[in-house]
Amino acid sequence: MNRVDGKVALVTGGARGIGGETARQLAEAGASVAITDLLEKEGLDLAAEINDTGGTAIFFNHDVTSASDWERIIAEIDQRFGQLDILVNNAGVWSRGVIEETSEEDFDRLCAVNLKGVFLGTKYAIGSMKNRSAGADSGSIINLSSTAGLVGSATSAVYSMTKGGVRLFTKSTAIEVRARGYNIRCNSVHPGATESPMQDDILATSNMSPEEIKTFIKNRNLLGRYGKPIDIANAILFLASNDSAFMTGSEVVVDGGYTAR
Ligand SMILES: NC(=O)c1ccc[n+]([C@@H]2O[C@H](COP(=O)([O-])OP(=O)(O)OC[C@H]3O[C@@H](n4cnc5c(N)ncnc54)[C@H](O)[C@@H]3O)[C@@H](O)[C@H]2O)c1
């Protein structure tokens, strides 16, 4: 189950958090993994950890908002590995702020990373994935949205706006690539609150005491805990593998039941 032997994967924002665990799981399941991030030291360390434990990983310094970075990295992957099979558009940024107090700079930053980054990744990945024949395994593009792309919130409307955009961009990508005859699938993953450096920042800026945070986490969803990166990575690995061969344009919610009520 969930094997990706011989496949080539690229995980953006793959140096830490959900992306880091995804890189580990893809490598353990047999893929060669390109980890890309702005965080060079963390990315190089993770690639070394994977290589030292029998996997195959390479790190690229990469700003997902830069078209020339994408062009360079996809070309290098094509040259080294033949083609890209799996793209995980994971890099993302979050910001707390009510609409009246959100600056244009913050708005532009969130849109650049969370929307333009996903658009550019998809654009360049399609170029590498589109020539696979109908009978071969599909290329798989997996976009990290959020429960914030499904339901609203009182504290981060612009983040929700970007993650809602990722949700529908995913569905349109799934439709468009089939209309153009490409053997590519595209799905979105919607994590609920998950332990990571981003989530640390969310809690640190919440003005809650440590005791209040504990109660908040316990009451957050039906399962009474935050997600762990492995919970999300498992869903991503499934969408990357042939076990999800009949899934495209889907939204996979991994939120401990947060959006069930
Ligand atoms: N942690 C959560 O609770 C949660 C919930 C729902 C969705 N998500 C989404 O999951 C994804 C991963 O989140 P995480 O919690 O692991 O966050 P994180 O902050 O721990 O990791 C995000 C990574 O993206 C990288 N990154 C940021 N801007 C970049 C850029 N311009 N180019 C390349 N890399 C860049 C960061 O350096 C970092 O390594 C994000 O898209 C996030 O929005 C997270």
The ligand as an SDF file (V2000), in Angstrom:
LIG
                    3D

 44 48  0  0  0  0  0  0  0  0999 V2000
    0.1480   23.5360   10.5670 N   0  0  0  0  0  0  0  0  0  0  0  0
   -1.1340   23.7080   10.3760 C   0  0  0  0  0  0  0  0  0  0  0  0
   -1.9160   23.7590   11.3540 O   0  0  0  0  0  0  0  0  0  0  0  0
   -1.7140   23.7970    8.9920 C   0  0  0  0  0  0  0  0  0  0  0  0
   -3.1030   23.6800    8.8520 C   0  0  0  0  0  0  0  0  0  0  0  0
   -3.6620   23.7610    7.5920 C   0  0  0  0  0  0  0  0  0  0  0  0
   -2.8540   23.9640    6.4850 C   0  0  0  0  0  0  0  0  0  0  0  0
   -1.5130   24.0780    6.6430 N   0  0  0  0  0  0  0  0  0  0  0  0
   -0.7190   24.2920    5.4290 C   0  0  0  0  0  0  0  0  0  0  0  0
    0.2420   23.2600    5.3130 O   0  0  0  0  0  0  0  0  0  0  0  0
    1.4200   23.7610    4.6630 C   0  0  0  0  0  0  0  0  0  0  0  0
    2.6370   23.4730    5.5380 C   0  0  0  0  0  0  0  0  0  0  0  0
    2.4510   24.1460    6.7720 O   0  0  0  0  0  0  0  0  0  0  0  0
    3.3680   23.9320    8.0670 P   0  0  0  0  0  0  0  0  0  0  0  0
    2.4570   24.0300    9.2170 O   0  0  0  0  0  0  0  0  0  0  0  0
    4.2600   22.7820    7.8930 O   0  0  0  0  0  0  0  0  0  0  0  0
    4.1850   25.3260    7.9920 O   0  0  0  0  0  0  0  0  0  0  0  0
    5.7120   25.6590    8.3340 P   0  0  0  0  0  0  0  0  0  0  0  0
    5.7780   27.1470    8.4760 O   0  0  0  0  0  0  0  0  0  0  0  0
    6.1710   24.8390    9.4550 O   0  0  0  0  0  0  0  0  0  0  0  0
    6.4470   25.2130    6.9930 O   0  0  0  0  0  0  0  0  0  0  0  0
    6.2470   25.9140    5.7900 C   0  0  0  0  0  0  0  0  0  0  0  0
    7.5310   25.8640    4.9920 C   0  0  0  0  0  0  0  0  0  0  0  0
    7.3260   26.6640    3.8100 O   0  0  0  0  0  0  0  0  0  0  0  0
    8.5250   27.3920    3.5770 C   0  0  0  0  0  0  0  0  0  0  0  0
    8.2600   28.5860    2.7610 N   0  0  0  0  0  0  0  0  0  0  0  0
    7.6060   29.7070    3.1260 C   0  0  0  0  0  0  0  0  0  0  0  0
    7.6420   30.6020    2.1230 N   0  0  0  0  0  0  0  0  0  0  0  0
    8.3260   30.0310    1.0930 C   0  0  0  0  0  0  0  0  0  0  0  0
    8.6930   30.4540   -0.2150 C   0  0  0  0  0  0  0  0  0  0  0  0
    8.3800   31.6780   -0.6780 N   0  0  0  0  0  0  0  0  0  0  0  0
    9.3800   29.5840   -0.9920 N   0  0  0  0  0  0  0  0  0  0  0  0
    9.7220   28.3530   -0.5300 C   0  0  0  0  0  0  0  0  0  0  0  0
    9.4160   27.9030    0.7060 N   0  0  0  0  0  0  0  0  0  0  0  0
    8.7230   28.7450    1.5040 C   0  0  0  0  0  0  0  0  0  0  0  0
    9.0250   27.7510    4.9700 C   0  0  0  0  0  0  0  0  0  0  0  0
   10.3990   28.1120    4.9630 O   0  0  0  0  0  0  0  0  0  0  0  0
    8.7250   26.4760    5.7410 C   0  0  0  0  0  0  0  0  0  0  0  0
    9.8180   25.5800    5.7080 O   0  0  0  0  0  0  0  0  0  0  0  0
    1.1670   25.2450    4.4210 C   0  0  0  0  0  0  0  0  0  0  0  0
    0.6940   25.4320    3.1030 O   0  0  0  0  0  0  0  0  0  0  0  0
    0.0830   25.5800    5.4250 C   0  0  0  0  0  0  0  0  0  0  0  0
   -0.6770   26.6900    5.0310 O   0  0  0  0  0  0  0  0  0  0  0  0
   -0.9200   24.0050    7.8680 C   0  0  0  0  0  0  0  0  0  0  0  0
  1  2  1  0
  2  3  2  0
  2  4  1  0
  4  5  1  0
  4 44  2  0
  5  6  2  0
  6  7  1  0
  7  8  2  0
  8  9  1  0
  8 44  1  0
  9 10  1  0
  9 42  1  0
 10 11  1  0
 11 12  1  0
 11 40  1  0
 12 13  1  0
 13 14  1  0
 14 15  2  0
 14 16  1  0
 14 17  1  0
 17 18  1  0
 18 19  2  0
 18 20  1  0
 18 21  1  0
 21 22  1  0
 22 23  1  0
 23 24  1  0
 23 38  1  0
 24 25  1  0
 25 26  1  0
 25 36  1  0
 26 27  1  0
 26 35  1  0
 27 28  2  0
 28 29  1  0
 29 30  1  0
 29 35  2  0
 30 31  1  0
 30 32  2  0
 32 33  1  0
 33 34  2  0
 34 35  1  0
 36 37  1  0
 36 38  1  0
 38 39  1  0
 40 41  1  0
 40 42  1  0
 42 43  1  0
M  CHG  2   8   1  16  -1
M  END
$$$$
